[in-house]
Amino acid sequence: MGSVCAGLGQALQHGWQEGFPLQASPFQVLARQTGASLRELLTQCQTLQRQGTLQGPRVQWGARVSAWRLRGHLQGPPEAEQAGLQRLVALPGTAWVEWCEGDIQGVVFELQARSSSALRQQQASLSTWAQQDAQVDLLWIGLPEPACRHCTCGEHGGPCTDPELARRLEGGLPLCAHPFQAVASELGRSEREVLAQLRRWQDAGDLHGLSLAPPHRAQQQAVASVLLQGPFAPDLPQRLAAHTGVVDVQPVADTADQPVLWVSLSALRDLALPQLDQMLAAEGLKAQVRQRWLGLRSAPRAQPLFFQAPVV
């Protein structure tokens, strides 16, 4: 069993995160890769799951599924900010949160959704809570609408046309010999139908794959950010994105009269702001800084949940 455990650990580090097979007996395929029997591998996986070090295979959606985005800034007493953070973690579309210091303090966050209505539901849920607590200030920061306002995956039978299956996949597959058959039985379908659907989604780019990996652990990452006031040269976003460490160059919506860019750079905590300042100086942008801050960013889950029940 020790060799099985070692083989499983190596496999998790070298590809199973993105290469869980879309086959009737996927664990049989993985067992051959480790030189173990199907029973040995499943027993080890189930043991790791009970220990909290492995989760059932979960879906990884393509970028088109998460087209709608909205950012916000929440500030108040520490206990109110902590309560807001807990509500953000509970929202299915929370992509990341930041504890900030500098020109912006409090909590900055981003919500994502597969439709404008789903995004508005989550926005309304958080706004209602903030309005009922006079100690919390909540500012919404709009991002441009996606080029395609409505998901086009329906043209090829994408996940938006089968939210029941998509929602089930977000919950993780069972660790058993025939996980797709188990899911199919729950949904009143055939295993062949479920596998065919997943392969269509994968071929269309809406499904990157399924991951068999340890449960997500929220880890803080230092991110230095700045809001830049325009006007800008047309090629400025591309130039900024090419700098080392830059993770985001995002126009802010509803600022057409005075365009605003949100630029974020990731580095070691003590180096993030100096590296950001160096980049701004090199591009001649120091005079256009509106707000500048350091955030400790973390993600509450590996990716937002796009097919969960609407937020009430």
Salt bridges, closest charged atoms under 4 A:
GLU98 OE2 - ARG297 NH2 2.72
GLU101 OE1 - ARG269 NH2 3.43
GLU110 OE1 - ARG69 NH1 3.37
GLU110 OE1 - ARG71 NE 2.67
GLU145 OE1 - ARG149 NH1 2.23
ASP162 OD2 - ARG189 NH1 2.62
GLU164 OE1 - ARG189 NH2 3.28
GLU186 OE1 - ARG168 NE 2.73
ASP206 OD1 - ARG64 NH2 2.86
ASP206 OD2 - HIS156 NE2 2.74
ASP235 OD1 - ARG239 NH1 2.77
ASP248 OD2 - ARG71 NH2 2.53
ASP277 OD1 - LYS286 NZ 3.76
ASP277 OD1 - ARG292 NE 2.81
GLU283 OE1 - ARG239 NH2 2.87
GLU283 OE2 - HIS243 NE2 2.81
